[in-house]
Amino acid sequence: MRNSVSSKLFLILIICVGFLSPGLCQPKGYVPREGPFTTVIFDSSFVKALYRGSFDISKTHLSGLFLIKRTEVNSIRIVFSNEFGMKFFDFEFRGDAFVVHYCFPSFERRSLMKLLERDFRFLMVPDNTVKSMKREHSKDPESLVFMVKSARGSFHYTYDLNSGRIRRIRTSGSVMGKTDLHLSGDEHFYPARITLSNPAIRLHIKMTFLSN
């Protein structure tokens, strides 16, 4: 009888620890805030950042400058152009809407535009639809890995243990739409280097911070 009571108390303790330990298991309806274990890469203090980079898809290679800029409280814009000012694309995320201000004619394919919208949304727009975050095993002792489920889908988020900043986002369970976003280094609290890839369609985007 005593062993049975002890076992029940131990089980209750384990459950309580699971829910009270920060970041280990967040209840349904959890909405990340800015700070540790957030889904925000460019937070509310972000104004603009200029990156030098490249855009490769299949056999097409383009290089130039990426300008990411907040235009309103709930609006952020990304423009990719060459160093002579010719634009390849100009996209804006305005609330839940995706606005195409300009797109190079060869990119005007519905499937590609949908993929670019989703991939850049990972980078630029915080996911406020998170339902749960469950901690998973990490091979790197300097990192924390969480399985995140939201209205957008399922993802693996990797965080730097010391800073709490996002270092990687990978889609889970998708093959053709698999996206892998790597973030490294910090410049004025922004990622110093950004790599975004979708191997299925041979899409690779690389960005290196220049200024803000």
Stockholm file with secondary structure:
# STOCKHOLM 1.0

chainA/1-212         MRNSVSSKLFLILIICVGFLSPGLCQPKGYVPREGPFTTVIFDSSFVKALYRGSFDISKTHLSGLFLIKRTEVNSIRIVFSNEFGMKFFDFEFRGDAFVVHYCFPSFERRSLMKLLERDFRFLMVPDNTVKSMKREHSKDPESLVFMVKSARGSFHYTYDLNSGRIRRIRTSGSVMGKTDLHLSGDEHFYPARITLSNPAIRLHIKMTFLSN
#=GR chainA/1-212 SS CHHHHHHHHHHHHHHHHHHHSTTTEECTTCCCCSSTTCSCSSCTTCCEEEEEEEEEETTEEEEEEEEEEEEETTEEEEEEECTTSCEEEEEEEETTEEEEEEECGGGCCHHHHHHHHHHHHHHHSCCTTEEEEEEECCSSTTEEEEEEEETTEEEEEEEETTTCCEEEEEESSCSTTCCEEEEEEEETTEEEEEEEEEGGGTEEEEEEEEEC
#=GC SS_cons         CHHHHHHHHHHHHHHHHHHHSTTTEECTTCCCCSSTTCSCSSCTTCCEEEEEEEEEETTEEEEEEEEEEEEETTEEEEEEECTTSCEEEEEEEETTEEEEEEECGGGCCHHHHHHHHHHHHHHHSCCTTEEEEEEECCSSTTEEEEEEEETTEEEEEEEETTTCCEEEEEESSCSTTCCEEEEEEEETTEEEEEEEEEGGGTEEEEEEEEEC
//
